Amino acid sequence: MTIEPLKILHTYKVYRGDLEGGVPSVISVLSRESRESIDNRVLVARTRGRFRRETIDGTPVEAVGSLGTLFSTPLAPSYPFALRRRALDFDIVVHHAPFPLADLAISRLSSRVGLVVFWHADITTYPQLLMLLAPAITRTLDRADRIIVADQSSIDNSRFLQPFRAKCVVAPYGIDIDYWSCCSSQEKTKADELRRKYPRLILALGRLVPYKGFAVLIEALKAVEGQLVLIGEGALRSELEKMAANSGVSDRVTFLGTISDSEVKSYLHAAQVLAFPSVTQAEAFGLVQLQAMAAGLAIINTTLPTAVPHIARHNLEALTIAPNDPSALASALTEVLRDPSLASRLGQSGRRRAKDLYDQKTFMRRVKSIYFDVLGRSEPNLVR
């Protein structure tokens, strides 16, 4: 008997090609589900530019045109209409929040279309705008059949989710543990070269935006004997470069911009420590921590009231410090750099924890079971 695959439409602001990492990475993982059981599609907007239709890693992606971005949201007035129209062809819409343009359309979705809200983070900036958006966000959560969060802290700390706790399901993100834990011969050679070039390598990865805390990291570097490699792009790059120069550490800071996953992996396996100094609740999870843990790399993170310190725990997989504290960050980095046994213990614990809790196959199975539960169906017993 032929079983029709579930038809799932993922909605978000932007996708790979315009933005890498974060939520687009999560959507990418979910879209790799077996084509026998799930037909995934993605509907997003451009950061700027005309409508684009393409296939990324086997997943069809439509990106509606945008005039640019305002308040971190694409100016794409056609998006709500496109979503309402496209949703009719799918069993479930998976709304990756926050994305206000999708909220404007969701209240008018057909009742026969299931709705799963994947709550990645609260909107923590632009409080006046949030007041205007709050009714639409609440209507979306009321309409939702299920709300997925990656960590219990998302439910506990969100005023939006509190009234809808009964709908919430925790499904921690996952990554390809095997990929990030093992290097090819070429990647290993690159890692060996990097160790010789940077004998005390501090690695940081992420978009160059304020909540990542990279300004705190550069300030801390003044009191640390080490070399910092910062991977990522963003609006703060020129400001951070000037800060490094003014702080007298520019000769020990390398801004790499965006590089391939294979290159990132070599840096993870070459480094002595990952600096993850995020400073606000906008950092709700921190996927890069999982990559570092899979690679066996010690982590320095911060005591945010989010999933961040629950993933890599203090004195187990990480040293956890207060956010916005350059002195504490410098001390923690120095402690790991000076004590190889500590770095090894934290790294090995991280490797075990990533394998046990954060494998992408487990993540995909959990989310898939939620889809079938929403539709009141039993999962087909397919060979995977």
C-alpha positions in Angstrom: 0.0 0.0 0.0 1.3 3.4 -0.9 1.3 5.9 2.0 1.2 9.6 1.1 3.9 11.6 2.8 2.9 14.4 5.2 3.1 17.8 3.6 4.8 20.2 5.9 5.3 23.9 5.2 8.0 25.7 7.3 7.6 29.4 7.6 10.3 31.9 8.8 11.8 35.3 8.1 14.8 34.2 5.9 16.6 31.1 5.0 20.0 29.8 3.9 21.5 31.8 1.2 20.5 35.0 2.9 21.2 33.9 6.5 23.2 30.9 7.8 23.0 29.4 11.3 20.4 29.7 14.0 16.8 29.0 13.0 17.6 28.4 9.3 19.9 25.6 10.5 17.1 24.0 12.6 14.7 24.2 9.6 17.4 22.6 7.5 17.8 19.7 9.9 14.0 19.1 10.0 13.8 19.2 6.2 16.1 16.3 5.9 13.4 13.9 7.1 12.9 10.9 4.8 11.0 11.9 1.7 9.0 8.6 2.1 7.2 10.0 5.2 7.4 13.8 5.0 7.4 16.3 2.1 9.0 19.4 3.6 8.8 22.8 1.9 10.0 26.2 3.1 8.4 29.7 2.7 10.5 32.7 3.7 11.3 36.2 2.6 14.5 37.7 1.2 16.6 40.0 3.4 16.5 42.2 0.2 15.7 41.4 -3.4 13.1 39.8 -5.7 11.2 36.6 -5.3 13.4 33.5 -5.6 12.6 29.9 -5.9 15.3 27.3 -5.5 16.1 23.9 -4.0 18.5 23.7 -1.1 19.8 20.3 0.0 16.9 18.7 -1.7 14.2 20.9 -0.1 12.2 23.3 -2.3 12.4 26.9 -0.9 10.3 29.9 -1.9 11.5 33.4 -0.8 9.1 36.3 -1.4 10.5 39.6 -2.4 11.6 42.1 0.2 12.5 45.8 0.2 15.0 45.3 3.0 14.7 44.8 6.7 13.3 46.9 9.6 13.4 45.8 13.3 15.2 42.6 12.2 12.1 41.7 10.0 12.0 41.6 6.2 9.8 44.3 4.6 7.9 41.8 2.6 4.2 43.0 2.3 3.2 40.1 0.1 4.3 37.4 2.6 1.0 37.1 4.6 -0.9 36.6 1.4 1.6 34.1 0.1 1.4 32.1 3.3 -2.4 32.0 3.4 -2.4 30.8 -0.2 0.3 28.2 0.0 -0.9 26.8 3.3 -4.0 25.3 1.6 -1.7 22.7 -0.1 -0.2 21.4 3.2 -1.3 19.2 6.1 0.7 21.3 8.7 2.2 24.7 8.8 5.2 24.9 11.1 5.6 28.5 12.1 9.1 29.2 13.3 8.7 32.1 15.7 9.4 35.0 16.1 8.2 36.2 12.7 5.4 38.8 12.9 4.5 38.7 9.2 3.5 35.1 9.6 1.5 35.9 12.7 -0.6 38.4 10.6 -1.6 35.5 8.3 -2.0 32.6 10.7 -5.3 33.7 12.3 -6.9 33.3 8.9 -5.5 29.9 8.0 -8.0 27.3 7.0 -9.2 25.2 10.0 -8.3 22.0 8.1 -4.6 22.9 8.2 -2.7 21.9 11.3 -0.5 24.5 13.0 2.7 23.8 14.9 4.5 26.8 16.4 8.2 26.3 16.9 9.0 28.9 19.6 12.7 29.6 19.1 12.9 32.8 21.2 10.9 35.7 22.6 11.3 39.1 21.0 13.6 40.8 23.5 14.2 44.1 21.6 11.9 46.8 20.4 9.5 46.8 23.4 7.1 49.3 21.8 6.8 47.3 18.7 6.2 44.2 20.8 3.2 45.9 22.3 1.7 46.3 18.9 2.5 42.7 17.9 1.3 41.1 21.1 -2.3 40.5 20.0 -1.3 38.8 16.8 1.3 36.6 18.6 -1.3 35.6 21.1 -3.8 34.7 18.4 -1.2 32.5 16.8 -0.5 30.7 20.0 -4.2 30.3 20.6 -4.7 28.8 17.1 -1.7 26.5 17.4 -2.3 22.7 17.9 1.2 22.3 19.5 4.0 24.6 20.6 7.5 23.2 20.4 10.3 24.6 22.5 13.9 23.5 22.7 14.2 23.8 26.5 11.9 24.1 29.5 13.3 27.6 30.2 11.5 28.9 27.2 8.2 28.1 28.8 9.1 29.3 32.2 10.5 32.6 31.1 8.0 33.7 28.4 4.9 35.6 29.3 3.4 34.7 25.9 3.8 30.9 26.5 2.5 30.9 30.2 -1.2 30.7 29.2 -0.5 27.9 26.7 1.7 25.6 28.8 -0.6 22.6 28.1 0.2 22.9 24.4 3.9 23.1 24.9 6.3 20.2 24.1 10.0 20.2 24.8 12.2 18.9 21.9 15.9 19.8 22.3 17.6 20.7 19.1 20.0 18.2 17.6 23.0 18.2 15.3 24.9 15.6 13.2 27.1 14.3 16.1 29.1 12.0 13.8 29.9 14.8 11.4 31.1 17.3 14.0 33.0 14.8 16.1 35.2 13.3 13.4 37.6 15.0 10.9 38.5 13.8 7.4 42.2 13.5 6.7 42.2 16.9 5.1 40.3 18.5 8.0 42.7 16.9 10.5 45.7 18.3 8.6 44.1 21.7 8.6 43.5 21.4 12.4 47.1 20.4 13.0 48.3 23.5 11.0 46.0 25.7 13.0 47.4 24.4 16.3 50.9 25.3 15.2 49.8 28.7 14.1 47.6 29.4 17.2 49.1 27.5 20.2 46.5 29.1 22.5 43.5 29.3 20.3 40.2 30.8 21.6 37.4 30.3 19.2 34.1 32.2 18.9 31.4 31.7 16.3 28.2 33.6 15.6 26.6 36.6 13.9 28.3 39.8 14.8 25.4 41.3 16.7 25.2 42.9 20.1 23.6 40.0 22.1 26.4 37.6 21.2 28.7 39.5 23.6 31.8 39.7 21.4 32.6 43.2 22.5 32.9 41.7 26.1 35.2 39.0 24.7 37.5 41.5 23.0 37.7 43.5 26.2 38.5 40.4 28.1 41.3 39.5 25.7 43.4 42.3 27.0 44.0 40.2 30.2 44.4 36.8 28.4 47.5 35.3 26.8 45.8 33.8 23.7 44.8 34.2 20.1 41.1 34.8 19.2 39.6 33.6 16.0 36.1 35.0 15.4 34.0 33.3 12.7 30.9 35.0 11.5 29.6 38.2 9.8 27.2 40.9 11.0 26.6 44.6 11.4 29.1 45.0 14.2 32.1 43.8 12.3 33.7 47.2 11.7 32.9 48.3 15.2 34.5 45.2 16.7 37.6 45.6 14.5 38.0 49.2 15.7 37.5 48.0 19.3 40.2 45.4 18.9 42.6 48.0 17.5 41.8 50.6 20.3 42.3 47.8 22.9 45.7 46.9 21.5 44.7 43.3 20.7 44.2 43.5 17.0 47.3 41.5 16.4 45.7 38.7 18.4 42.2 38.8 16.9 41.4 37.3 13.5 38.0 38.0 11.9 37.3 35.2 9.4 33.8 36.1 8.3 31.7 33.2 6.9 33.5 29.9 6.2 32.4 26.4 5.3 31.3 23.9 7.8 34.3 21.8 7.0 36.6 24.7 7.9 34.6 25.4 11.0 35.1 21.8 12.1 38.9 22.1 11.7 38.9 25.2 13.9 36.8 23.4 16.5 39.2 20.6 16.6 42.2 22.9 16.8 41.0 25.3 19.5 41.6 25.0 23.3 38.3 26.6 24.2 35.1 28.0 22.8 34.1 31.4 24.1 30.3 31.8 24.1 29.8 35.1 26.0 26.2 36.0 25.1 24.7 38.8 27.1 20.9 38.7 26.7 17.9 36.3 26.5 18.0 36.7 22.7 20.5 33.8 23.0 17.9 31.2 23.7 19.9 28.0 23.0 23.2 28.3 21.2 23.6 25.5 18.6 27.3 26.2 18.3 27.7 24.8 21.8 26.5 21.5 20.5 29.1 21.6 17.7 31.8 22.4 20.2 30.7 19.6 22.5 30.6 17.0 19.7 34.2 18.1 18.9 35.3 17.6 22.5 36.0 21.3 23.1 35.7 23.0 26.5 33.3 25.9 26.6 33.0 29.2 28.5 29.3 30.3 28.6 27.1 32.7 30.6 24.4 32.4 33.3 21.5 33.5 31.1 18.0 32.4 32.1 17.7 30.4 28.9 18.9 27.0 27.7 22.5 28.2 27.3 23.9 27.1 30.7 21.7 24.0 30.8 23.3 22.6 27.6 26.9 23.0 28.7 26.8 22.9 32.5 29.1 24.7 34.9 32.2 22.6 35.8 30.9 19.6 33.8 31.1 20.7 30.1 31.8 24.4 30.6 32.8 27.1 33.0 29.8 29.4 33.4 30.2 33.0 34.3 28.0 36.1 34.7 27.2 37.9 31.4 28.8 41.3 30.6 31.8 40.6 32.9 35.1 40.9 31.0 37.1 40.2 34.1 35.3 36.9 34.9 35.5 35.9 31.2 39.3 36.6 31.2 39.8 34.5 34.3 37.8 31.6 33.0 39.6 31.6 29.6 42.9 31.8 31.4 42.0 28.9 33.7 41.2 26.6 30.7 44.2 27.7 28.7 46.6 27.0 31.5 45.1 23.7 32.6 45.0 21.1 29.8 43.5 18.5 32.1 40.6 20.8 32.9 40.1 21.5 29.2 40.2 17.7 28.4 37.7 16.9 31.2 35.2 19.5 30.1 35.6 18.5 26.5 35.2 14.8 27.0 32.1 15.4 29.2 30.7 17.6 26.4 31.3 14.9 23.8 29.4 12.3 25.9 26.5 14.7 26.6 26.1 15.7 23.0 25.9 12.1 21.9 23.4 11.2 24.6 21.0 14.1 24.3 21.5 16.2 21.2 21.7 13.9 18.2 19.7 15.2 15.3 18.0 11.8 14.6 16.4 11.9 18.1 15.4 15.5 17.5 13.8 14.7 14.1 11.9 11.7 15.6 10.5 13.8 18.4 9.2 16.5 16.0 7.9 13.9 13.6 5.8 12.3 16.3 4.3 15.7 17.1 3.2 16.1 13.5 1.4 12.8 13.5 -0.1 13.6 17.0 -1.5 16.9 15.7 -3.2 15.1 12.8 -4.5 12.3 14.9 -2.6 9.7 12.8 -0.3 6.8 13.6 3.2 6.9 12.2 3.6 4.5 9.3 6.1 1.7 10.0 8.6 2.6 7.3 12.1 1.2 7.0 14.6 4.0 7.5 
